[in-house]
Amino acid sequence: MSPARSLARAKGASPEDLGEATSNGMRIFIKAKPGAREEKVEKVDEVNFVVSVKEPPIKGRANMAIIKALAEYFKVAVGRVKIVSGWTSKQKTIEII
């Protein structure tokens, strides 16, 4: 079993919640929906998710809300979720360590 899968299992995520495994953890791709009515994380497929957050895309507030929502979804600390690319885009690459 890869380190990413064993880490995610230890943290409570099911195998179908896992994204693409990397040497440091897992990498997922998300479509951000800032300014939504409700916060939610929707799984599209193995590595693609749609994350809706209430915060507007101003001064990084939506990005921080996305990080918090993903940390809660995968049951990991907020510090273990990083935006690898897409800080100013709705399409983002996220790494969860």
C-alpha positions in Angstrom: 0.0 0.0 0.0 1.4 3.4 -0.9 2.2 5.9 1.9 -0.6 8.2 0.7 -3.2 5.5 0.9 -2.1 4.3 4.3 -2.0 8.0 5.6 -5.5 8.6 4.2 -6.8 5.4 5.7 -5.3 6.2 9.1 -6.9 9.6 8.9 -10.4 8.1 8.2 -10.7 8.7 4.4 -12.1 5.7 2.5 -10.1 4.3 -0.5 -12.5 5.8 -3.0 -11.8 9.3 -1.5 -8.2 9.1 -2.5 -6.6 11.2 -5.2 -3.5 10.7 -7.3 -0.7 9.4 -5.0 2.5 11.4 -4.8 5.7 10.8 -2.8 4.5 13.3 -0.3 0.8 12.4 -0.1 -1.9 12.8 -2.7 -2.7 15.3 -5.3 -6.3 16.2 -6.3 -7.7 18.7 -8.9 -10.6 20.9 -7.9 -13.0 23.3 -9.5 -13.6 26.1 -7.0 -17.1 27.7 -6.6 -16.6 30.8 -4.4 -19.6 32.8 -3.2 -21.9 29.7 -3.1 -24.9 29.5 -0.8 -23.6 26.5 1.1 -20.2 24.9 1.6 -19.7 21.5 0.2 -17.2 19.1 -1.3 -18.4 17.0 -4.2 -16.5 14.1 -5.7 -16.6 14.0 -9.5 -14.2 11.1 -9.9 -11.1 9.6 -8.3 -9.0 12.8 -8.5 -11.5 15.6 -9.4 -13.6 17.4 -6.9 -15.9 20.5 -6.9 -15.5 22.6 -3.8 -18.2 25.2 -3.0 -17.5 27.9 -0.4 -19.4 30.9 0.9 -16.4 33.3 0.9 -15.8 35.6 -2.1 -12.6 35.3 -4.1 -11.2 38.5 -2.5 -7.7 38.6 -0.8 -7.4 34.8 -0.7 -10.5 34.3 1.5 -12.0 31.7 -0.8 -8.7 29.8 -1.0 -8.5 29.6 2.7 -12.1 28.4 2.9 -11.3 25.8 0.3 -8.3 24.5 2.3 -10.4 24.3 5.4 -13.3 22.5 3.6 -10.9 19.9 2.1 -9.1 19.4 5.5 -12.4 18.7 7.1 -13.5 16.4 4.2 -10.3 14.3 4.3 -10.0 14.6 8.1 -6.5 16.1 8.2 -5.0 19.2 9.7 -5.4 22.4 7.7 -1.6 22.7 7.5 -1.5 19.4 5.5 -3.5 20.9 2.6 -1.6 23.0 0.1 -2.6 24.8 -3.1 0.1 23.7 -5.6 -1.2 25.8 -8.5 -4.2 27.9 -9.4 -4.2 30.5 -6.6 -6.0 33.0 -8.9 -8.0 30.4 -11.0 -11.1 28.3 -10.4 -9.1 25.3 -11.5 -6.7 24.3 -8.7 -4.2 21.6 -7.9 -4.2 20.6 -4.3 -1.7 18.4 -2.4 -2.7 16.7 0.8 0.3 15.5 2.8 
